[in-house]
Amino acid sequence: MDRKFFAVLLSFLLGVIVSTAFGGDYIHQLQEQGITTNHSDAAHWGPDAQKYSSWTSHSNRLIPVYTFGTKGQPAGIDLNSYTGENSVYRSENKLRGIFGKPTEATVNPNADYMDQTNIFDLQKAALDAGKKNIFLVVFDGMDWQTTQAAAIWNTQKIPYTEGRGKGTHFQEYAAGGTTQFGLMVTSPFCDDADFDVNKQIVKSAGGGLFGGYDVTQAGSGPWEQPTDILYLIGKSSTKDGVKHSYTDSASSATSMMGGIKTYNAAIGVGPHGERPKTIAHLAQEQGYLAGAVTSVPISHATPASSYAYNVTRNDYQDISRDMLGLPSSSNPKDPLRGLDVVIGAGYGVNAPNDKGQGKNYESGNKYLADEDLKKANIDNGGKYIVATRTPGEDGKQVLDAAAAKAAKSGERLLGYFGVGGSGDGAGHLPFRSAEGDFHPAIGVAKKAIAYDEADLKENPTLVDMTKAAIEVLSKNDKGFWLLVESGDVDWANHSNNIDASIGAVNSGDAAVKAITDWVEANSNWNESVLIVTADHGHYMFLDKPELLIRPENR
């Protein structure tokens, strides 16, 4: 018996044992085995290949970008405007323009990848060209490896080992031959800044590491093994090795929707206090409607950066005020207009105090102050028809009724849902698992996530939220801009939970399909543009990807 055959046989038998012993929920048990023993032959997270979990934060990996309605379009809209010979990473002068300073070990004459700020550039070009419907879908924390894991599970084979791949709708959908694929760098301006949350000023920025991307250490594709395993997480194996910062969601989302590099934790604000107009603000100025949908709290980093201005991502209540057009600490006398549609989670998460939110924090709901929810309601003289999680009521029906009313009347829509309480998953929509149900395996916290019947009944899904937002926004003859965030991918990856991660990718993929179905039925790929991407990666490695396939299918 040769070694290769023996290894395959052993792998098969191990899979059969795991699958049979735990009722057939294969990925669930593969995940729990990895967490409880801190080892798995299938995968590991972090620089230590011998441990299932040795890193729970982000990385500086290149991130895939999938576009639809862009191929063959004018310069600025076509993805080729930012990749290949047009990559800013081929020019030190262009890099200074986006990083605001000289970069170390970042120029690459052969760079084929773009920058996260180019996502803003592409959207603005589409807006300026009069494209009627502009969609940005952000799978928070979904790097190439995360997508590959979901694709392997979905297809029950290893469908690709590099490039765009297949196995999800957003990978396979052709959009009438207008789809394109690329990669982008997500590194921020810098790690840290000194700011005053009460005065809303940036005192200085430049703490910790600065941003950049060293292709000689990281590789020209995310499927390549880094030459220094520590580089992509802001470290080095040598004393004098080049190190670059990896982004958080706030900095990256600010770049993608505001067009600037900034420090980690900044919401729409630059390292010197700049407040550029986001694509949502620009769209509204041109007569478009603008909306944000998320599976996580509405004032979390990604939806927040679509519209709000704040020196810190942790000032949740003030961020919600900006998003809803209410006076905030950053806009006290001249409130922002507010998004036309805001739908997300955060319901039921209460805290008596929160120092990170400054002196004006109001005891009660952490993400949207109770009084602000009342002020926003059209029944109290506010601007929004409000749908919230309601005991005993079907969440989809509650949201659909409010959306239908808003679409008919031309009013704005606010949807506020989620799982209350504290701990893992609080404020979220219910987590899905790889199997598509709602009992994902345990993560690094080793705490089971369980939902009762009310949690599942009283909350809509991300697909429901996406459809509701489009119903309201599409009534505007001029057009609309919409952000959809599948935020639970990030929370799953922080927890080193491949079961929840695959489930989250598939939840977001269903929302993408809802968008493409709507475009096909109500628009076309000449007047609509869709960008599907992520804000950053994590650090999962698939050591034996074939072990993600059910034993009986190998």
C-alpha positions in Angstrom: 0.0 0.0 0.0 1.7 3.3 -1.1 1.8 6.3 1.1 -0.6 8.4 -1.0 -3.3 5.7 -1.0 -2.9 5.2 2.7 -3.4 9.0 3.4 -6.5 9.1 1.3 -7.9 6.1 3.0 -7.2 7.5 6.5 -8.8 10.8 5.5 -11.9 9.0 4.3 -12.2 6.9 7.4 -11.7 9.8 9.7 -14.4 11.7 7.9 -16.8 8.8 8.1 -16.3 8.5 11.8 -16.8 12.2 12.4 -19.9 12.4 10.2 -21.5 9.2 11.5 -20.8 9.9 15.2 -22.4 13.3 15.1 -25.5 12.8 13.1 -24.3 13.8 9.7 -23.7 17.5 10.4 -20.2 17.2 9.0 -18.8 20.7 8.9 -20.3 21.4 12.3 -18.4 18.6 13.8 -15.3 19.2 11.9 -15.3 22.7 13.4 -16.0 21.5 16.9 -13.3 18.9 16.7 -10.8 21.7 15.6 -11.8 23.9 18.5 -11.9 21.3 21.3 -8.5 19.7 20.3 -7.0 22.9 18.8 -5.9 20.9 15.8 -7.5 19.9 12.5 -6.0 18.3 9.4 -8.4 20.3 7.3 -7.5 23.9 8.2 -6.0 26.3 10.7 -6.2 30.0 11.6 -3.1 32.0 12.1 0.7 31.5 11.7 1.0 28.3 13.7 0.1 25.4 11.4 0.0 23.0 14.4 -2.8 24.9 16.1 -6.3 25.2 14.8 -6.5 28.7 16.3 -3.4 31.0 16.7 -4.9 34.2 15.3 -8.4 35.7 15.5 -7.9 39.1 13.9 -7.6 40.5 10.3 -4.9 40.2 7.8 -3.4 42.2 4.9 -4.3 39.6 2.2 -5.4 40.7 -1.3 -9.1 40.8 -1.5 -11.2 39.6 -4.5 -13.4 42.1 -6.4 -16.3 40.9 -8.6 -18.1 43.5 -10.8 -21.2 43.3 -12.9 -22.2 45.7 -15.6 -18.7 47.0 -16.0 -17.0 45.1 -18.8 -16.8 47.2 -22.0 -18.0 50.3 -20.2 -16.2 53.7 -20.5 -13.0 54.3 -18.6 -13.5 54.6 -14.9 -16.4 52.1 -14.9 -14.5 49.2 -16.5 -12.5 47.4 -13.9 -9.5 47.5 -16.2 -9.2 51.2 -15.4 -7.7 50.2 -12.0 -5.8 47.0 -12.7 -2.8 45.8 -14.8 -1.0 48.7 -16.3 -3.4 51.1 -14.6 -2.7 49.9 -11.1 -1.7 52.7 -8.7 0.8 50.2 -7.2 3.0 50.5 -10.2 3.8 54.2 -9.4 5.3 55.7 -6.3 3.7 59.1 -7.1 0.3 57.6 -7.4 0.8 55.7 -4.1 1.8 59.0 -2.4 -1.5 60.4 -3.6 -3.6 57.7 -1.9 -1.5 57.0 1.1 -0.6 60.6 1.7 3.1 59.8 2.3 5.9 57.8 0.7 5.4 54.0 1.0 7.9 51.4 1.9 8.4 48.3 -0.2 5.0 48.8 -1.9 5.8 49.8 -5.5 5.4 46.8 -7.8 6.1 47.5 -11.5 4.1 44.3 -12.4 1.2 44.9 -10.0 -2.1 43.7 -11.4 -4.1 44.6 -8.3 -6.0 47.7 -7.5 -6.6 49.7 -4.2 -9.6 49.8 -2.0 -10.1 53.5 -2.8 -10.6 52.5 -6.4 -14.0 51.0 -5.3 -15.1 54.5 -4.6 -13.6 55.7 -7.9 -15.6 53.1 -9.8 -18.8 54.0 -8.1 -18.3 57.7 -8.6 -17.6 57.1 -12.3 -20.8 55.1 -12.6 -22.7 57.9 -10.8 -21.2 60.6 -13.0 -22.1 58.6 -16.1 -25.7 58.4 -15.0 -25.9 54.7 -14.2 -29.3 54.4 -12.7 -28.8 51.6 -10.1 -25.5 51.2 -8.2 -25.1 48.4 -5.7 -22.2 47.7 -3.4 -22.2 44.4 -1.6 -19.6 43.9 1.1 -19.0 40.5 2.7 -17.2 41.8 5.8 -14.1 39.7 6.4 -14.5 37.4 3.4 -11.1 36.8 1.8 -10.3 34.4 -1.0 -9.8 31.4 1.3 -13.2 32.0 3.0 -14.9 32.0 -0.4 -13.0 28.9 -1.5 -14.2 27.0 1.7 -17.8 27.9 0.9 -17.4 26.9 -2.8 -15.9 23.5 -1.8 -18.7 22.8 0.5 -21.4 24.0 -2.0 -20.0 21.9 -4.9 -18.7 19.0 -2.9 -15.4 19.1 -4.8 -12.4 21.4 -5.1 -13.6 23.5 -8.1 -10.6 25.8 -8.3 -7.2 26.5 -6.7 -6.6 30.1 -7.9 -8.4 32.9 -9.6 -12.1 33.8 -9.6 -13.4 30.3 -9.1 -17.0 28.9 -9.0 -19.3 27.5 -6.4 -21.3 30.6 -5.4 -23.8 32.7 -7.4 -21.5 35.8 -7.4 -18.6 33.7 -8.8 -20.7 32.1 -11.6 -23.2 34.8 -12.6 -22.2 36.3 -16.0 -24.4 39.4 -16.1 -24.8 39.1 -19.8 -21.0 39.0 -20.3 -20.4 42.2 -18.4 -18.8 40.7 -15.3 -15.1 41.2 -14.3 -12.8 40.0 -11.6 -9.8 41.6 -9.8 -7.9 41.9 -6.6 -7.3 44.8 -4.3 -5.1 46.0 -1.4 -6.9 47.0 1.7 -4.1 48.3 3.9 -5.0 51.6 5.7 -3.1 54.8 6.2 -2.0 53.7 9.7 -3.0 51.7 12.7 -3.9 54.3 15.3 -4.8 57.9 16.0 -5.3 60.2 19.0 -8.8 61.6 19.0 -11.4 63.2 21.2 -14.8 61.6 20.9 -16.6 64.4 22.7 -15.1 67.2 20.6 -15.0 65.0 17.5 -11.4 66.0 16.5 -8.4 64.0 15.4 -5.4 65.2 17.4 -2.9 63.2 15.5 -2.7 60.0 13.4 0.3 57.8 12.7 0.5 55.5 15.7 1.6 51.9 15.2 2.3 50.7 11.7 1.7 52.5 8.4 -0.1 50.9 5.5 1.4 49.3 2.4 1.8 46.0 0.5 5.0 44.1 -0.1 4.4 41.7 -2.9 7.7 39.9 -2.3 6.5 38.8 1.1 2.7 38.6 0.5 2.5 37.3 -3.0 0.7 38.6 -6.1 -2.3 36.5 -5.4 -4.1 35.6 -2.2 -3.8 31.9 -3.0 0.0 32.2 -2.8 1.9 31.2 0.3 3.5 34.3 1.9 7.3 34.1 2.2 7.1 35.4 5.7 4.1 33.9 7.5 3.9 36.8 9.9 4.0 39.6 7.4 0.3 39.7 6.5 -0.6 40.1 10.2 1.6 43.1 10.7 4.6 41.2 12.1 8.0 40.0 10.9 10.1 36.9 11.5 13.3 39.1 11.3 14.4 42.1 13.3 14.5 44.5 10.4 11.8 43.0 8.2 9.3 45.3 6.5 5.9 45.4 8.3 2.6 47.0 7.1 -0.6 47.6 8.9 -3.7 45.5 8.2 -7.1 47.4 8.1 -10.1 47.2 10.3 -13.6 47.4 8.8 -14.0 51.2 9.5 -10.9 52.3 7.7 -11.6 50.0 4.7 -15.2 51.0 4.4 -14.3 54.6 4.6 -11.9 54.0 1.7 -14.4 52.2 -0.4 -17.2 54.7 0.1 -15.3 57.9 0.8 -12.2 57.4 -1.4 -9.5 58.1 1.2 -7.0 56.2 3.3 -7.4 56.7 7.0 -6.6 55.3 10.4 -8.2 52.2 11.8 -11.5 53.0 13.6 -12.2 56.1 11.6 -15.8 56.5 10.3 -15.8 58.8 7.2 -13.0 60.9 8.6 -9.4 61.2 7.3 -6.2 61.1 9.3 -6.1 64.9 9.4 -9.8 65.3 10.2 -10.9 65.5 6.5 -14.6 64.7 5.9 -15.0 63.8 2.2 -18.4 63.2 0.7 -19.2 59.6 0.5 -20.7 58.0 -2.6 -24.1 58.0 -0.8 -23.9 61.8 -0.1 -22.9 62.4 -3.7 -25.7 60.2 -5.0 -28.3 62.2 -3.0 -26.9 65.5 -4.3 -27.6 64.2 -7.8 -31.2 63.3 -7.0 -30.6 59.6 -6.2 -31.9 57.8 -3.1 -29.4 56.0 -0.9 -29.7 53.1 1.4 -27.8 50.7 3.6 -28.7 47.2 4.6 -26.8 45.0 7.0 -27.1 41.7 9.0 -25.2 43.3 11.9 -26.0 46.5 14.0 -26.9 49.4 11.8 -24.2 51.6 13.2 -21.4 49.1 12.9 -18.4 50.1 10.9 -19.4 49.2 7.3 -22.9 50.7 7.2 -21.6 53.6 9.4 -18.9 54.5 6.9 -21.5 54.8 4.1 -22.8 58.0 5.5 -21.7 59.1 9.0 -18.7 61.1 10.2 -17.1 60.1 13.5 -13.5 59.9 14.9 -14.3 56.5 16.3 -16.3 53.5 15.2 -17.3 52.9 18.8 -19.6 55.9 19.0 -22.5 53.9 17.9 -25.4 56.1 18.9 -24.0 59.3 17.3 -23.3 57.3 14.2 -26.9 56.2 14.1 -27.9 59.8 14.4 -25.9 60.8 11.4 -27.4 57.9 9.4 -30.9 59.0 10.3 -30.5 62.7 9.9 -30.6 63.6 13.6 -28.2 66.0 15.5 -25.0 64.2 16.6 -21.8 65.1 18.3 -20.1 65.5 14.8 -23.1 67.4 13.3 -24.8 69.1 16.3 -26.3 72.2 14.6 -26.6 71.1 11.0 -27.6 67.4 10.9 -26.9 65.4 7.8 -29.8 64.7 5.5 -29.9 61.0 6.5 -30.1 57.9 4.4 -33.4 57.1 2.7 -33.4 53.5 3.8 -31.6 52.0 6.8 -32.3 48.3 7.6 -30.3 46.2 10.0 -29.8 44.8 13.4 -29.0 46.0 16.9 -32.4 45.5 18.5 -32.4 44.4 22.2 -28.8 45.1 23.0 -28.8 47.4 26.0 -26.1 48.9 28.2 -26.5 51.4 31.1 -23.3 53.2 30.1 -20.5 53.1 27.5 -17.4 55.3 27.9 -16.4 54.7 24.4 -19.4 56.6 23.2 -18.6 59.9 25.0 -20.5 62.0 27.4 -23.7 62.1 25.4 -24.3 58.4 25.6 -27.9 57.6 26.5 -28.6 54.6 28.7 -30.5 51.9 26.9 -30.0 50.5 23.4 -26.3 50.5 22.6 -26.6 51.1 18.9 -29.6 53.3 18.5 -30.7 55.4 21.4 -34.3 54.6 22.4 -35.2 58.3 22.2 -33.7 58.6 18.7 -35.7 55.6 17.5 -38.8 57.5 18.6 -37.7 60.8 17.0 -37.0 59.0 13.7 -40.5 57.6 13.5 -42.9 59.4 11.2 -45.7 58.9 13.7 -43.8 61.2 16.0 -43.0 63.8 13.3 -39.8 62.0 12.1 -38.7 61.1 8.6 -39.1 57.3 8.7 -41.7 54.6 8.5 -40.3 52.3 11.2 -40.4 48.5 11.4 -38.9 46.9 14.4 -38.8 43.4 15.8 -42.2 42.8 17.4 -43.0 40.0 19.9 -45.1 37.3 18.2 -45.0 38.9 14.8 -43.3 37.5 11.7 -40.3 39.7 11.0 -40.5 39.4 7.2 -44.2 40.4 7.2 -43.5 43.3 9.5 -40.7 44.6 7.3 -42.6 43.9 4.0 -45.7 45.9 5.3 -43.5 48.9 6.2 -41.6 48.7 2.9 -44.9 48.6 0.9 -46.2 51.6 2.8 -43.0 53.6 2.3 -42.8 52.7 -1.4 -46.4 53.8 -1.9 -46.1 57.1 0.1 -42.6 58.0 -1.0 -41.4 58.1 2.7 -38.2 56.8 4.1 -37.8 53.3 5.7 -36.1 52.3 8.9 -36.0 48.6 9.9 -34.5 47.6 13.2 -34.2 43.9 14.1 -31.8 41.4 15.6 -31.1 39.0 18.4 -31.0 40.8 21.8 -29.0 40.0 24.9 -25.2 40.0 25.2 -22.3 37.8 24.1 -21.7 36.1 20.7 -24.3 37.0 18.1 -26.0 39.7 20.2 -27.4 42.4 17.9 -27.0 40.2 14.8 -29.5 38.5 12.7 -29.4 34.8 13.6 -26.3 33.0 12.4 -26.6 30.3 9.7 -24.4 27.3 9.5 -22.9 25.5 6.5 -26.0 23.2 6.5 -28.2 26.2 6.2 -29.8 25.9 9.6 -29.4 28.1 12.7 -27.2 26.1 15.0 -23.6 26.8 14.0 -20.7 25.0 15.8 -18.8 26.6 18.7 -16.0 29.0 18.0 -12.9 30.1 20.0 -15.1 31.3 22.9 -16.3 27.7 23.1 -19.9 28.9 23.7 -22.8 27.4 21.8 -25.0 29.9 20.0 -28.6 28.9 20.3 -31.8 30.7 19.0 -35.3 30.2 20.3 -38.4 30.1 18.0 -39.0 33.8 18.5 -35.5 34.8 17.3 -36.1 33.0 14.0 -39.7 34.0 13.5 -39.4 37.7 14.5 -36.4 38.5 12.3 -36.3 38.9 8.6 -33.3 37.5 6.7 -30.6 39.6 4.8 -32.4 38.6 1.6 -35.7 40.0 3.0 -34.0 43.2 4.0 -32.4 43.6 0.6 -35.6 43.1 -1.3 -37.4 45.6 1.0 -34.7 48.2 0.5 -34.9 47.9 -3.3 -38.7 48.1 -3.2 -38.5 51.5 -1.6 -35.5 52.9 -3.4 -36.5 51.8 -6.9 -39.6 54.0 -6.8 -37.3 57.0 -7.4 -37.2 57.7 -11.2 -33.6 59.1 -11.0 -32.1 56.0 -9.5 -30.5 54.8 -6.3 -27.4 53.6 -4.5 -27.5 50.7 -2.1 -25.0 49.1 0.2 -25.7 45.5 1.4 -23.4 44.1 4.1 -23.1 40.5 4.9 -21.5 41.3 8.2 -21.7 37.9 10.0 -18.8 36.5 7.8 -16.4 38.7 9.8 -17.9 37.7 13.2 -17.6 34.0 12.2 -14.0 34.4 11.1 -13.0 36.3 14.2 -14.4 33.2 16.0 -12.3 30.9 13.8 -15.6 29.2 13.0 -15.7 27.7 9.5 -19.2 26.3 10.0 -20.7 29.8 10.6 -18.4 31.3 8.0 -19.7 29.1 5.2 -23.2 29.8 6.3 -22.6 33.5 6.3 -21.1 33.5 2.8 -24.2 31.6 1.5 -26.5 34.0 3.3 -24.8 36.9 1.6 -24.7 35.1 -1.7 -28.5 34.8 -1.6 -28.7 38.5 -1.2 -26.5 39.0 -4.3 -28.9 36.7 -6.2 -31.8 38.8 -5.1 -30.1 41.9 -6.6 -29.2 40.2 -9.9 -32.7 38.8 -10.2 -34.2 42.3 -9.7 -31.8 43.8 -12.3 -32.8 41.1 -14.8 -36.5 41.7 -14.1 -36.6 45.5 -13.8 -33.4 46.9 -15.3 -30.4 45.8 -17.3 -26.6 45.6 -17.1 -26.2 48.8 -19.1 -27.9 51.0 -16.6 -27.0 49.0 -13.4 -23.6 48.4 -11.8 -22.9 45.9 -9.0 -19.7 45.5 -7.0 -19.3 42.5 -4.8 -16.2 42.4 -2.5 -14.9 42.3 1.1 -13.3 44.9 3.3 -10.4 42.8 4.5 -9.3 39.2 5.1 -8.7 37.0 8.0 -5.9 34.3 8.3 -7.4 30.9 7.6 -5.4 28.3 5.7 -7.0 25.3 4.1 -4.3 22.6 4.6 -6.3 19.8 3.1 -9.3 21.4 1.4 -10.6 17.9 0.3 -11.5 17.3 4.0 -14.3 19.9 3.6 -16.0 17.5 1.3 -18.3 14.9 2.8 -16.5 11.5 3.0 -19.1 9.8 0.8 -18.5 12.4 -2.0 -14.7 12.1 -2.1 
